[in-house]
Amino acid sequence: MHKNWRQFMREYGKTAHREKTTKSSKVYTIDGLYIGDVVAYWDSMQTMYKYRGIITYRGEVHSSEYYDFEQAERYVHHLYYTFTQYSKFGDWLNNKLIKIDMTKMQTGLFLGTPQKTIEKWISGQELPDIQRFVNLARMIGAKSGQSFEDVLTEMAYQIQ
């Protein structure tokens, strides 16, 4: 039995549980954009705080539980950048195709790729493989008057 019963109850009893309430912290990008939350809550079964990283993207809530605040925060950042990584490229590609007056079907025919695949690139669900990436840069460069290297650099920047 614990030597000091009163001290034990203060640390682990109902009073301690009331004091250890749920706390929430907002997570922001370096640019100051709000991307999610880290919620700290007391787990009375394990008698310790746990941290849940929570991010909502396109109407879907994603969360994961950690024993460390920093890990939960890294989870939120990782998911945010994973979700938004490809949509930047898709937006860029869509704008370029509009500027050079190419449809998704024409682009697909030029690259030997189904139109559905081009739509997946634009929606951010997939990225082109390296060969199609290079051919896409050549096509956009030829149609827009930009050099191949400039288009390739722009494309690579959008994927980072």
Secondary structure by P-SEA (a helix, b strand, c coil): ccccaaaaaaaccaaaaaaacbbbbbbbcccccccbbbbbbbcccccbbbbbbbbbccccccccccccaaaaaaaaaaaaaaaaaaaaaaaaaaaaaaaacccaaaaaaaacccaaaaaaaaaccccccaaaaaaaaaaaaaaacccaaaaaaaaaaaac
